[in-house]
Amino acid sequence: MAQSFRKVENWSDYTLGCPEGTWRAELDHLAWGRSKNLILYLSEIPSDEKYWLSVFWRNGYRAEDGALGLRELKPGAVLELTTTKTKSGNPRLLAAVKISDTWTDQN
């Protein structure tokens, strides 16, 4: 269950500048933002770089491809994400696929 972004203790460890293209990450936290957005806090695999990005209610809390409901995910899930940047430079989540429920399932 997602909590308020104010409750994520280490939120400052995460940056908005995620990679462009297709990449894998473990979901560390889900949190509700101020604008009816769901914030995904992610650790890139294998670099462990930490990123955050948002999905919005108008897209059903899904990537643009609409395939995976991100609201139902649990921390620890491993995702394959496809991202690009908007004209303003913010991340744009094009696609998300759940690879496994936890990173340990991958090892």
PyMOL commands that place a pseudoatom at each C-alpha (Angstrom):
pseudoatom trace, name=CA, resn=MET, resi=1, chain=A, elem=C, hetatm=0, pos=[0.000, 0.000, 0.000]
pseudoatom trace, name=CA, resn=ALA, resi=2, chain=A, elem=C, hetatm=0, pos=[1.330, 3.403, -0.944]
pseudoatom trace, name=CA, resn=GLN, resi=3, chain=A, elem=C, hetatm=0, pos=[1.958, 5.964, 1.751]
pseudoatom trace, name=CA, resn=SER, resi=4, chain=A, elem=C, hetatm=0, pos=[2.417, 9.726, 1.615]
pseudoatom trace, name=CA, resn=PHE, resi=5, chain=A, elem=C, hetatm=0, pos=[5.705, 10.804, 0.032]
pseudoatom trace, name=CA, resn=ARG, resi=6, chain=A, elem=C, hetatm=0, pos=[6.407, 12.585, 3.317]
pseudoatom trace, name=CA, resn=LYS, resi=7, chain=A, elem=C, hetatm=0, pos=[6.698, 9.178, 5.021]
pseudoatom trace, name=CA, resn=VAL, resi=8, chain=A, elem=C, hetatm=0, pos=[9.507, 7.876, 2.756]
pseudoatom trace, name=CA, resn=GLU, resi=9, chain=A, elem=C, hetatm=0, pos=[12.543, 8.290, 5.005]
pseudoatom trace, name=CA, resn=ASN, resi=10, chain=A, elem=C, hetatm=0, pos=[15.305, 8.367, 2.402]
pseudoatom trace, name=CA, resn=TRP, resi=11, chain=A, elem=C, hetatm=0, pos=[13.449, 10.219, -0.390]
pseudoatom trace, name=CA, resn=SER, resi=12, chain=A, elem=C, hetatm=0, pos=[16.389, 12.597, -0.871]
pseudoatom trace, name=CA, resn=ASP, resi=13, chain=A, elem=C, hetatm=0, pos=[18.561, 9.673, -2.042]
pseudoatom trace, name=CA, resn=TYR, resi=14, chain=A, elem=C, hetatm=0, pos=[16.459, 9.513, -5.244]
pseudoatom trace, name=CA, resn=THR, resi=15, chain=A, elem=C, hetatm=0, pos=[16.790, 11.742, -8.303]
pseudoatom trace, name=CA, resn=LEU, resi=16, chain=A, elem=C, hetatm=0, pos=[14.316, 12.518, -11.083]
pseudoatom trace, name=CA, resn=GLY, resi=17, chain=A, elem=C, hetatm=0, pos=[16.916, 11.978, -13.834]
pseudoatom trace, name=CA, resn=CYS, resi=18, chain=A, elem=C, hetatm=0, pos=[16.356, 8.321, -14.741]
pseudoatom trace, name=CA, resn=PRO, resi=19, chain=A, elem=C, hetatm=0, pos=[17.989, 6.739, -17.807]
pseudoatom trace, name=CA, resn=GLU, resi=20, chain=A, elem=C, hetatm=0, pos=[16.382, 6.902, -21.235]
pseudoatom trace, name=CA, resn=GLY, resi=21, chain=A, elem=C, hetatm=0, pos=[15.633, 3.641, -23.022]
pseudoatom trace, name=CA, resn=THR, resi=22, chain=A, elem=C, hetatm=0, pos=[14.829, 0.242, -21.526]
pseudoatom trace, name=CA, resn=TRP, resi=23, chain=A, elem=C, hetatm=0, pos=[16.265, -0.564, -18.105]
pseudoatom trace, name=CA, resn=ARG, resi=24, chain=A, elem=C, hetatm=0, pos=[15.535, -2.709, -15.052]
pseudoatom trace, name=CA, resn=ALA, resi=25, chain=A, elem=C, hetatm=0, pos=[14.872, -1.571, -11.534]
pseudoatom trace, name=CA, resn=GLU, resi=26, chain=A, elem=C, hetatm=0, pos=[13.656, -2.796, -8.180]
pseudoatom trace, name=CA, resn=LEU, resi=27, chain=A, elem=C, hetatm=0, pos=[10.707, -0.928, -6.682]
pseudoatom trace, name=CA, resn=ASP, resi=28, chain=A, elem=C, hetatm=0, pos=[11.813, 0.398, -3.293]
pseudoatom trace, name=CA, resn=HIS, resi=29, chain=A, elem=C, hetatm=0, pos=[8.736, 2.417, -2.316]
pseudoatom trace, name=CA, resn=LEU, resi=30, chain=A, elem=C, hetatm=0, pos=[5.388, 3.637, -3.626]
pseudoatom trace, name=CA, resn=ALA, resi=31, chain=A, elem=C, hetatm=0, pos=[4.075, 6.954, -2.336]
pseudoatom trace, name=CA, resn=TRP, resi=32, chain=A, elem=C, hetatm=0, pos=[1.225, 9.338, -3.038]
pseudoatom trace, name=CA, resn=GLY, resi=33, chain=A, elem=C, hetatm=0, pos=[2.237, 12.776, -4.278]
pseudoatom trace, name=CA, resn=ARG, resi=34, chain=A, elem=C, hetatm=0, pos=[0.435, 16.096, -4.020]
pseudoatom trace, name=CA, resn=SER, resi=35, chain=A, elem=C, hetatm=0, pos=[-1.132, 16.055, -7.503]
pseudoatom trace, name=CA, resn=LYS, resi=36, chain=A, elem=C, hetatm=0, pos=[-3.032, 12.749, -7.556]
pseudoatom trace, name=CA, resn=ASN, resi=37, chain=A, elem=C, hetatm=0, pos=[0.233, 11.175, -8.668]
pseudoatom trace, name=CA, resn=LEU, resi=38, chain=A, elem=C, hetatm=0, pos=[1.792, 7.921, -7.568]
pseudoatom trace, name=CA, resn=ILE, resi=39, chain=A, elem=C, hetatm=0, pos=[5.545, 8.194, -7.030]
pseudoatom trace, name=CA, resn=LEU, resi=40, chain=A, elem=C, hetatm=0, pos=[7.712, 5.158, -7.766]
pseudoatom trace, name=CA, resn=TYR, resi=41, chain=A, elem=C, hetatm=0, pos=[11.054, 5.068, -5.939]
pseudoatom trace, name=CA, resn=LEU, resi=42, chain=A, elem=C, hetatm=0, pos=[13.354, 2.752, -7.892]
pseudoatom trace, name=CA, resn=SER, resi=43, chain=A, elem=C, hetatm=0, pos=[16.879, 1.305, -7.680]
pseudoatom trace, name=CA, resn=GLU, resi=44, chain=A, elem=C, hetatm=0, pos=[18.394, 0.567, -11.074]
pseudoatom trace, name=CA, resn=ILE, resi=45, chain=A, elem=C, hetatm=0, pos=[19.743, -2.959, -11.541]
pseudoatom trace, name=CA, resn=PRO, resi=46, chain=A, elem=C, hetatm=0, pos=[22.702, -3.592, -11.357]
pseudoatom trace, name=CA, resn=SER, resi=47, chain=A, elem=C, hetatm=0, pos=[24.100, -0.076, -10.688]
pseudoatom trace, name=CA, resn=ASP, resi=48, chain=A, elem=C, hetatm=0, pos=[21.824, 0.609, -7.675]
pseudoatom trace, name=CA, resn=GLU, resi=49, chain=A, elem=C, hetatm=0, pos=[21.401, 4.226, -8.831]
pseudoatom trace, name=CA, resn=LYS, resi=50, chain=A, elem=C, hetatm=0, pos=[18.232, 5.598, -7.247]
pseudoatom trace, name=CA, resn=TYR, resi=51, chain=A, elem=C, hetatm=0, pos=[15.506, 7.352, -9.255]
pseudoatom trace, name=CA, resn=TRP, resi=52, chain=A, elem=C, hetatm=0, pos=[11.922, 8.422, -8.812]
pseudoatom trace, name=CA, resn=LEU, resi=53, chain=A, elem=C, hetatm=0, pos=[9.196, 9.032, -11.319]
pseudoatom trace, name=CA, resn=SER, resi=54, chain=A, elem=C, hetatm=0, pos=[5.457, 9.644, -11.246]
pseudoatom trace, name=CA, resn=VAL, resi=55, chain=A, elem=C, hetatm=0, pos=[2.399, 8.133, -12.856]
pseudoatom trace, name=CA, resn=PHE, resi=56, chain=A, elem=C, hetatm=0, pos=[-0.957, 9.873, -12.763]
pseudoatom trace, name=CA, resn=TRP, resi=57, chain=A, elem=C, hetatm=0, pos=[-4.636, 9.098, -12.215]
pseudoatom trace, name=CA, resn=ARG, resi=58, chain=A, elem=C, hetatm=0, pos=[-5.522, 10.214, -15.761]
pseudoatom trace, name=CA, resn=ASN, resi=59, chain=A, elem=C, hetatm=0, pos=[-3.495, 7.231, -17.060]
pseudoatom trace, name=CA, resn=GLY, resi=60, chain=A, elem=C, hetatm=0, pos=[-4.941, 4.863, -14.446]
pseudoatom trace, name=CA, resn=TYR, resi=61, chain=A, elem=C, hetatm=0, pos=[-1.583, 4.902, -12.628]
pseudoatom trace, name=CA, resn=ARG, resi=62, chain=A, elem=C, hetatm=0, pos=[-0.025, 3.062, -15.581]
pseudoatom trace, name=CA, resn=ALA, resi=63, chain=A, elem=C, hetatm=0, pos=[2.761, 3.682, -18.066]
pseudoatom trace, name=CA, resn=GLU, resi=64, chain=A, elem=C, hetatm=0, pos=[1.633, 5.092, -21.407]
pseudoatom trace, name=CA, resn=ASP, resi=65, chain=A, elem=C, hetatm=0, pos=[1.249, 1.604, -22.900]
pseudoatom trace, name=CA, resn=GLY, resi=66, chain=A, elem=C, hetatm=0, pos=[-1.445, 0.924, -20.255]
pseudoatom trace, name=CA, resn=ALA, resi=67, chain=A, elem=C, hetatm=0, pos=[-0.315, -2.673, -19.712]
pseudoatom trace, name=CA, resn=LEU, resi=68, chain=A, elem=C, hetatm=0, pos=[0.628, -2.802, -16.023]
pseudoatom trace, name=CA, resn=GLY, resi=69, chain=A, elem=C, hetatm=0, pos=[-1.274, -1.273, -13.106]
pseudoatom trace, name=CA, resn=LEU, resi=70, chain=A, elem=C, hetatm=0, pos=[1.538, 0.164, -11.005]
pseudoatom trace, name=CA, resn=ARG, resi=71, chain=A, elem=C, hetatm=0, pos=[-0.708, 0.909, -8.063]
pseudoatom trace, name=CA, resn=GLU, resi=72, chain=A, elem=C, hetatm=0, pos=[-0.962, -2.785, -7.192]
pseudoatom trace, name=CA, resn=LEU, resi=73, chain=A, elem=C, hetatm=0, pos=[2.796, -3.403, -7.077]
pseudoatom trace, name=CA, resn=LYS, resi=74, chain=A, elem=C, hetatm=0, pos=[4.574, -4.212, -3.848]
pseudoatom trace, name=CA, resn=PRO, resi=75, chain=A, elem=C, hetatm=0, pos=[8.045, -3.004, -2.863]
pseudoatom trace, name=CA, resn=GLY, resi=76, chain=A, elem=C, hetatm=0, pos=[10.680, -5.467, -4.040]
pseudoatom trace, name=CA, resn=ALA, resi=77, chain=A, elem=C, hetatm=0, pos=[9.081, -6.010, -7.453]
pseudoatom trace, name=CA, resn=VAL, resi=78, chain=A, elem=C, hetatm=0, pos=[11.541, -6.055, -10.344]
pseudoatom trace, name=CA, resn=LEU, resi=79, chain=A, elem=C, hetatm=0, pos=[10.420, -4.031, -13.345]
pseudoatom trace, name=CA, resn=GLU, resi=80, chain=A, elem=C, hetatm=0, pos=[11.597, -3.510, -16.887]
pseudoatom trace, name=CA, resn=LEU, resi=81, chain=A, elem=C, hetatm=0, pos=[10.912, 0.129, -17.718]
pseudoatom trace, name=CA, resn=THR, resi=82, chain=A, elem=C, hetatm=0, pos=[11.060, 2.041, -20.963]
pseudoatom trace, name=CA, resn=THR, resi=83, chain=A, elem=C, hetatm=0, pos=[11.483, 5.780, -20.497]
pseudoatom trace, name=CA, resn=THR, resi=84, chain=A, elem=C, hetatm=0, pos=[12.179, 8.871, -22.492]
pseudoatom trace, name=CA, resn=LYS, resi=85, chain=A, elem=C, hetatm=0, pos=[12.215, 12.560, -21.631]
pseudoatom trace, name=CA, resn=THR, resi=86, chain=A, elem=C, hetatm=0, pos=[9.536, 15.180, -22.116]
pseudoatom trace, name=CA, resn=LYS, resi=87, chain=A, elem=C, hetatm=0, pos=[10.343, 18.489, -23.813]
pseudoatom trace, name=CA, resn=SER, resi=88, chain=A, elem=C, hetatm=0, pos=[10.961, 19.942, -20.357]
pseudoatom trace, name=CA, resn=GLY, resi=89, chain=A, elem=C, hetatm=0, pos=[13.421, 17.133, -19.517]
pseudoatom trace, name=CA, resn=ASN, resi=90, chain=A, elem=C, hetatm=0, pos=[11.263, 15.187, -17.060]
pseudoatom trace, name=CA, resn=PRO, resi=91, chain=A, elem=C, hetatm=0, pos=[11.004, 11.402, -17.310]
pseudoatom trace, name=CA, resn=ARG, resi=92, chain=A, elem=C, hetatm=0, pos=[8.164, 9.964, -19.370]
pseudoatom trace, name=CA, resn=LEU, resi=93, chain=A, elem=C, hetatm=0, pos=[7.252, 6.353, -18.621]
pseudoatom trace, name=CA, resn=LEU, resi=94, chain=A, elem=C, hetatm=0, pos=[6.354, 4.664, -21.902]
pseudoatom trace, name=CA, resn=ALA, resi=95, chain=A, elem=C, hetatm=0, pos=[6.146, 1.026, -20.750]
pseudoatom trace, name=CA, resn=ALA, resi=96, chain=A, elem=C, hetatm=0, pos=[6.481, -1.076, -17.605]
pseudoatom trace, name=CA, resn=VAL, resi=97, chain=A, elem=C, hetatm=0, pos=[6.640, -4.860, -17.290]
pseudoatom trace, name=CA, resn=LYS, resi=98, chain=A, elem=C, hetatm=0, pos=[6.881, -6.776, -14.003]
pseudoatom trace, name=CA, resn=ILE, resi=99, chain=A, elem=C, hetatm=0, pos=[9.724, -9.309, -14.272]
pseudoatom trace, name=CA, resn=SER, resi=100, chain=A, elem=C, hetatm=0, pos=[9.375, -10.829, -10.787]
pseudoatom trace, name=CA, resn=ASP, resi=101, chain=A, elem=C, hetatm=0, pos=[8.009, -10.131, -7.319]
pseudoatom trace, name=CA, resn=THR, resi=102, chain=A, elem=C, hetatm=0, pos=[11.449, -9.690, -5.759]
pseudoatom trace, name=CA, resn=TRP, resi=103, chain=A, elem=C, hetatm=0, pos=[15.061, -9.180, -6.805]
pseudoatom trace, name=CA, resn=THR, resi=104, chain=A, elem=C, hetatm=0, pos=[16.053, -12.428, -5.062]
pseudoatom trace, name=CA, resn=ASP, resi=105, chain=A, elem=C, hetatm=0, pos=[13.831, -14.289, -7.575]
pseudoatom trace, name=CA, resn=GLN, resi=106, chain=A, elem=C, hetatm=0, pos=[16.328, -13.124, -10.208]
pseudoatom trace, name=CA, resn=ASN, resi=107, chain=A, elem=C, hetatm=0, pos=[19.419, -14.588, -8.498]
for i in range(1, 107): cmd.bond("trace and resi %d" % i, "trace and resi %d" % (i + 1))
show_as sticks, trace
zoom trace
